[in-house]
Amino acid sequence: MASDEIVERALKAIAAMYGKHPLWVQESLKMWRVQLQDIDDRDLKIGVKDLLRTTKKLPTVAQLRDVIEANPTTKKGEPIRYDACRACDRTGMRQLSRWYINDFGRVQIWNGVAACDCTKGLRLGMGAFPDYRDIVEQWESNPATTRICVATDDQPALRLDQTMTMEDDKRLRGIA
């Protein structure tokens, strides 16, 4: 169990790093104590050091717990693993390409990734990346779209003919 002294020291370190008033420490102390009661002092110190090195804005107690649990040197530390699928090649991000006609009547291709619908994709995306199905739905409703390619279980990486036009392929190979 994290001691009151170590929790308070952790909060003071966080407050100093992010310019919080000392009253913030006193107001937050009770809640952080409750949330960290199953973490031992050593792990809390390690977690705060890791957190302060990596975060750019005021962290939450949940973020601190995630950092502690992700660190393999802590007692709680086990690498966090999320189930991934073959379609995203176990990355959580699915490869997509959209073929469309631009404003000048030329075929263009957009290549990129979007969050997969597997557990890992949902966790990693967390709102920062849209779900690939939402992207595909938007593309399908756009009349300029001529072709959509999406990575699948059978084909986790798109082929060259799905990601570039023949014109681009010739240019890449130096055949003009």
C-alpha positions in Angstrom: 0.0 0.0 0.0 1.3 3.4 -0.9 2.1 5.5 2.2 0.4 8.9 2.6 3.9 10.5 2.6 4.9 9.0 -0.8 1.5 9.8 -2.4 1.9 13.4 -1.2 5.5 13.6 -2.5 4.3 12.3 -5.8 1.6 14.9 -6.0 4.0 17.7 -5.1 6.4 16.5 -7.8 3.5 16.6 -10.3 2.4 20.0 -9.1 5.9 21.4 -9.4 6.3 20.0 -12.9 3.0 21.5 -14.1 2.8 24.7 -12.2 -0.1 23.7 -10.0 -0.8 25.6 -6.8 -0.1 23.8 -3.4 -3.8 23.8 -2.8 -4.2 21.4 -5.7 -2.0 18.9 -3.8 -4.2 19.2 -0.7 -7.4 18.9 -2.8 -6.2 15.9 -4.7 -4.5 14.0 -1.9 -7.5 12.1 -0.6 -8.6 10.8 -4.0 -5.1 9.9 -5.1 -4.6 8.0 -1.9 -7.7 6.0 -2.4 -6.8 5.2 -6.0 -3.3 4.2 -5.2 -3.9 2.2 -2.1 -2.9 -1.1 -3.8 0.3 0.3 -5.2 3.5 0.0 -3.1 5.8 2.9 -2.5 8.6 1.7 -4.7 6.3 1.2 -7.7 4.7 4.6 -7.1 8.1 6.3 -7.2 9.1 4.5 -10.4 5.7 5.3 -12.0 5.9 9.0 -11.1 9.4 9.3 -12.6 8.3 7.5 -15.8 5.2 9.6 -16.0 7.0 12.9 -15.6 9.5 12.0 -18.3 6.8 11.1 -20.8 3.7 13.2 -20.4 3.4 16.8 -21.7 0.3 17.8 -19.8 -1.1 17.4 -16.3 -1.5 13.6 -15.8 -4.4 11.9 -14.1 -4.2 9.1 -11.5 -5.5 6.7 -14.2 -2.5 7.6 -16.4 -0.2 7.1 -13.5 -1.7 3.6 -12.9 -1.3 2.8 -16.5 2.4 3.8 -16.5 3.0 1.7 -13.3 1.2 -1.3 -14.7 3.0 -1.1 -18.0 6.5 -1.0 -16.4 7.9 -4.5 -16.2 10.1 -3.5 -13.2 7.2 -2.9 -10.9 5.3 -5.6 -9.0 2.1 -4.7 -10.9 4.1 -4.4 -14.1 3.1 -6.8 -16.8 3.2 -5.6 -20.4 -0.2 -4.6 -21.4 -1.3 -6.8 -24.2 -4.3 -6.3 -26.4 -5.7 -8.8 -28.8 -5.0 -7.9 -32.4 -6.1 -9.5 -35.6 -4.4 -10.5 -38.9 -6.2 -7.8 -40.9 -4.2 -5.1 -39.1 -1.1 -7.3 -39.0 -1.3 -7.1 -35.2 -0.6 -3.4 -35.2 -4.1 -2.1 -34.4 -4.1 0.0 -37.6 -5.6 -1.2 -40.8 -4.2 -0.1 -44.2 -6.6 1.6 -46.6 -6.5 3.2 -50.0 -9.1 5.3 -51.8 -9.1 5.8 -55.6 -11.0 8.9 -56.6 -11.3 11.5 -59.4 -9.9 14.9 -58.4 -11.2 18.3 -59.5 -9.1 18.1 -62.7 -10.6 14.8 -63.8 -7.4 12.8 -62.9 -7.3 9.6 -60.8 -5.7 10.1 -57.4 -5.0 7.7 -54.6 -5.0 8.4 -50.9 -3.1 5.8 -48.9 -3.2 5.6 -45.1 -4.3 3.8 -42.0 -7.3 3.9 -39.7 -8.0 2.2 -36.4 -8.9 -1.5 -36.8 -12.0 -2.9 -35.1 -10.0 -5.4 -33.1 -9.4 -4.9 -29.4 -5.9 -3.4 -30.0 -7.2 -1.1 -32.7 -10.0 0.2 -30.5 -7.6 0.8 -27.6 -4.9 2.4 -29.7 -7.3 4.5 -31.7 -9.1 5.9 -28.7 -10.7 8.7 -30.8 -7.4 9.9 -32.2 -7.9 7.7 -35.3 -11.3 7.0 -36.8 -12.5 3.5 -37.2 -11.7 2.1 -40.6 -15.4 1.3 -41.2 -16.4 4.9 -40.7 -13.8 6.0 -43.2 -15.0 3.4 -45.8 -18.6 4.5 -45.3 -17.7 8.1 -46.0 -15.8 7.2 -49.1 -18.6 5.0 -50.4 -21.0 7.9 -50.1 -18.7 10.2 -52.0 -19.4 10.1 -55.8 -15.8 10.9 -56.7 -14.6 7.6 -55.2 -14.0 4.9 -57.8 -12.3 2.2 -55.8 -11.7 1.4 -52.1 -9.1 -1.1 -50.9 -9.0 -2.3 -47.3 -6.6 -4.8 -45.6 -8.2 -8.1 -44.6 -7.3 -11.2 -42.7 -6.2 -12.9 -46.0 -4.3 -9.8 -47.1 -3.1 -7.6 -44.2 -0.9 -5.5 -46.5 -2.3 -3.9 -49.7 -0.6 -4.8 -52.9 1.1 -2.2 -55.1 -1.7 -2.4 -57.7 -4.1 -1.4 -54.9 -2.0 1.6 -53.7 -0.7 3.2 -56.9 -1.8 3.8 -60.4 0.0 2.2 -63.4 1.3 5.7 -64.2 2.8 6.1 -60.7 4.3 2.6 -60.9 6.0 3.4 -64.2 7.4 6.7 -62.9 8.7 4.8 -59.8 10.5 2.3 -62.0 11.9 4.9 -64.2 9.9 3.9 -67.3 8.5 7.0 -68.9 
